[in-house]
Amino acid sequence: MPILLVLLLVSSIAGGGYFYYTDTQNTITQLRTSNAQLKIVAEDNERAINSLKADAETNARLSAQLTEELQQSELRRNALINTFSRHDLTNLALKKPGLIEKRLNNGTEKAFDDIESITGNTPSDRM
């Protein structure tokens, strides 16, 4: 009987060890799979972060460029306002209509040409 008890105790310990070993191996397999998935997610996140950083740098550069162009445009606008404020075009047009008409037509044509060059439209595109 004591041998049977020892045999039962040894087999219980061996069975418990086997179940512990298989459970541990399953846990290790699950952890490796989870780790691999987490590495993929981390790489995707790193790529997304790098892309966002590049986009932010591009946006900052373009914003600075637009700010500079806006300042230049405002300077040109102010110069035009000063020019128009120094000249009374209505009075000048009444005194010298041919001169003013030619200059206004030339200026209007130049403005349209500038708009066309900026937008890429030609006169035939407008019709």
C-alpha positions as CSV (number, residue, x, y, z in Angstrom):
1,M,0.0,0.0,0.0
2,P,2.8,2.5,0.7
3,I,4.2,1.8,-2.7
4,L,0.8,2.5,-4.3
5,L,0.6,5.7,-2.3
6,V,4.1,6.8,-3.4
7,L,3.3,5.8,-7.0
8,L,0.0,7.8,-6.8
9,L,1.9,10.8,-5.4
10,V,4.6,10.6,-8.0
11,S,2.1,10.3,-10.9
12,S,0.1,13.3,-9.4
13,I,3.3,15.4,-9.3
14,A,4.2,14.3,-12.9
15,G,0.7,15.0,-14.1
16,G,0.7,18.4,-12.4
17,G,4.1,19.1,-13.9
18,Y,2.9,18.1,-17.4
19,F,-0.2,20.3,-17.2
20,Y,2.0,23.2,-15.8
21,Y,4.5,22.7,-18.7
22,T,1.8,22.6,-21.4
23,D,0.0,25.6,-19.9
24,T,3.3,27.5,-19.7
25,Q,4.1,26.6,-23.4
26,N,0.6,27.8,-24.5
27,T,1.1,31.1,-22.6
28,I,4.5,31.6,-24.1
29,T,3.1,31.0,-27.6
30,Q,0.3,33.5,-27.0
31,L,2.7,36.0,-25.6
32,R,5.0,35.6,-28.7
33,T,2.0,36.1,-31.0
34,S,0.9,39.2,-29.1
35,N,4.4,40.6,-29.1
36,A,4.7,40.1,-32.8
37,Q,1.3,41.9,-33.3
38,L,2.4,44.7,-31.0
39,K,5.6,45.2,-32.9
40,I,3.7,45.5,-36.2
41,V,1.3,48.1,-34.5
42,A,4.3,50.0,-33.1
43,E,6.0,50.1,-36.5
44,D,2.7,51.4,-38.1
45,N,2.4,54.0,-35.4
46,E,6.0,55.1,-36.0
47,R,5.4,55.5,-39.7
48,A,2.2,57.5,-39.0
49,I,4.1,59.7,-36.6
50,N,6.9,60.3,-39.1
51,S,4.3,61.1,-41.8
52,L,2.5,63.5,-39.5
53,K,5.8,65.2,-38.6
54,A,6.7,65.6,-42.3
55,D,3.2,67.0,-43.0
56,A,3.5,69.4,-40.1
57,E,6.9,70.6,-41.4
58,T,5.5,71.0,-44.9
59,N,2.5,72.9,-43.6
60,A,4.7,75.2,-41.5
61,R,6.9,75.9,-44.5
62,L,3.9,76.6,-46.8
63,S,2.3,78.8,-44.1
64,A,5.5,80.8,-43.8
65,Q,5.6,81.2,-47.6
66,L,2.0,82.3,-47.7
67,T,2.6,84.8,-44.9
68,E,5.5,86.3,-46.8
69,E,3.5,86.4,-50.0
70,L,0.6,88.0,-48.2
71,Q,2.9,90.7,-46.7
72,Q,4.3,91.4,-50.2
73,S,0.8,91.6,-51.6
74,E,-0.2,94.0,-48.9
75,L,2.8,96.2,-49.6
76,R,1.8,96.3,-53.3
77,R,-1.8,97.0,-52.4
78,N,-0.7,99.9,-50.1
79,A,1.5,101.2,-52.9
80,L,-1.5,101.2,-55.3
81,I,-3.7,102.8,-52.7
82,N,-1.1,105.6,-52.3
83,T,-0.8,106.0,-56.1
84,F,-4.6,106.2,-56.5
85,S,-4.9,108.6,-53.6
86,R,-2.3,111.0,-55.1
87,H,-4.2,111.1,-58.5
88,D,-7.7,112.2,-59.0
89,L,-8.6,109.8,-61.9
90,T,-12.1,111.2,-62.3
91,N,-10.8,114.7,-62.9
92,L,-8.0,113.4,-65.1
93,A,-10.4,111.3,-67.2
94,L,-12.6,114.3,-67.8
95,K,-9.6,116.4,-68.9
96,K,-7.7,113.8,-70.9
97,P,-10.1,110.9,-71.7
98,G,-8.0,109.3,-74.4
99,L,-4.9,109.1,-72.2
100,I,-6.7,107.6,-69.3
101,E,-8.8,105.2,-71.4
102,K,-5.6,103.8,-73.0
103,R,-3.9,103.4,-69.6
104,L,-6.9,101.8,-68.0
105,N,-7.4,99.4,-70.9
106,N,-3.7,98.5,-70.8
107,G,-3.8,98.0,-67.0
108,T,-7.0,95.9,-67.2
109,E,-5.5,93.8,-70.0
110,K,-2.3,93.3,-67.8
111,A,-4.5,92.3,-64.8
112,F,-6.4,89.8,-66.9
113,D,-3.1,88.4,-68.3
114,D,-1.8,88.0,-64.7
115,I,-4.9,86.3,-63.6
116,E,-4.8,84.0,-66.6
117,S,-1.2,83.1,-65.9
118,I,-1.9,82.4,-62.2
119,T,-5.0,80.3,-62.9
120,G,-3.8,78.7,-66.1
121,N,-7.0,79.8,-67.9
122,T,-6.9,81.3,-71.4
123,P,-9.4,83.6,-73.0
124,S,-10.9,80.6,-74.9
125,D,-11.4,78.8,-71.6
126,R,-13.7,81.5,-70.4
127,M,-16.1,81.2,-73.3
